[in-house]
Amino acid sequence: DPLPEVTKLKVFTACFGTSAFFLLTSGVVRQFATAMASPHPDPDPDGLASALSLFSFSPSASWGDPSPLSVTDGAWVLGCAGAVTAARGLLRRASPAFATASERSN
């Protein structure tokens, strides 16, 4: 049974939507992680305002700690990508149906 026709626009739209979702999610997680890591135990009265500023696209929006990623962060990223790739390889070996579907979709 053949797969439905997929256009470049459909692929681009899916990739763009997924990228936007992950960008938004990572920004929200980083904003709240930065807020929770504050050395001050008292609640910040402007905490909600600073968290909501994440959704502001103005240049003055607060995006949390602007420090660059460290080598440890890069190692985590590579480790997670490797784990996903290894899990997919194991799943392809364990399930012939998954392997066939994966090959067809490529």
C-alpha positions in Angstrom: 0.0 0.0 0.0 1.6 3.2 -1.1 2.1 6.2 1.1 0.2 9.4 0.4 1.8 12.0 -1.7 3.9 14.5 0.4 4.8 17.9 -0.9 7.8 20.0 0.1 5.4 22.5 1.6 3.9 19.8 3.9 7.4 18.7 5.1 8.5 22.3 5.7 5.3 23.1 7.6 5.7 20.1 9.8 9.4 20.9 10.5 8.6 24.6 11.2 5.7 23.7 13.5 7.8 21.3 15.4 10.8 23.7 15.7 8.5 26.5 16.9 7.0 24.2 19.5 10.4 23.1 20.9 11.7 26.7 20.8 8.7 27.9 22.8 8.8 25.0 25.2 12.5 25.4 25.9 12.1 29.1 26.5 9.3 28.5 29.0 11.3 25.8 30.8 14.5 28.0 30.9 12.5 31.0 32.1 10.9 29.1 35.0 14.1 27.2 35.8 15.9 30.6 36.1 13.2 32.0 38.3 13.2 28.9 40.5 17.0 29.0 40.9 16.9 32.5 42.3 19.0 32.9 45.5 16.2 35.0 47.1 13.7 32.8 49.1 11.0 35.5 49.0 8.6 35.4 46.1 9.2 38.0 43.5 6.2 40.2 43.1 7.1 40.8 39.4 7.7 37.1 38.8 4.5 36.6 36.8 5.3 39.7 34.8 8.8 38.5 34.0 7.5 35.0 33.2 4.9 36.5 30.8 7.5 38.7 29.2 8.7 35.5 27.6 5.8 35.8 25.2 6.7 39.4 24.3 8.6 39.8 21.1 10.0 43.2 22.0 13.8 43.6 22.2 13.5 44.4 25.9 11.9 41.0 26.7 13.7 39.1 29.5 14.8 35.7 28.4 16.5 34.7 31.6 20.2 34.0 32.0 21.9 34.8 28.7 25.0 32.8 29.5 26.3 30.5 26.7 25.9 26.8 26.8 28.7 24.9 28.5 30.6 21.8 27.4 28.4 19.8 29.9 25.3 21.1 28.2 26.7 20.0 24.8 27.5 16.5 26.2 23.9 16.2 27.5 22.6 17.1 24.1 24.8 14.6 22.3 24.1 11.9 24.8 20.3 12.4 24.4 20.6 12.3 20.7 22.7 9.2 20.8 20.2 7.5 23.2 17.3 8.3 20.8 19.3 7.0 17.9 20.2 3.8 19.7 16.7 3.2 20.9 15.4 3.6 17.3 18.0 1.2 16.1 17.0 -1.4 18.7 13.3 -0.9 17.8 14.0 -1.4 14.1 15.7 -4.7 15.0 13.0 -5.9 17.3 10.1 -5.0 15.1 10.1 -5.8 11.4 6.9 -3.8 10.9 8.6 -0.7 12.4 11.7 -1.3 10.2 9.5 -1.6 7.1 7.5 1.5 7.9 10.6 3.4 8.7 12.2 2.5 5.4 9.0 3.3 3.5 8.8 6.8 5.1 12.4 7.6 4.2 
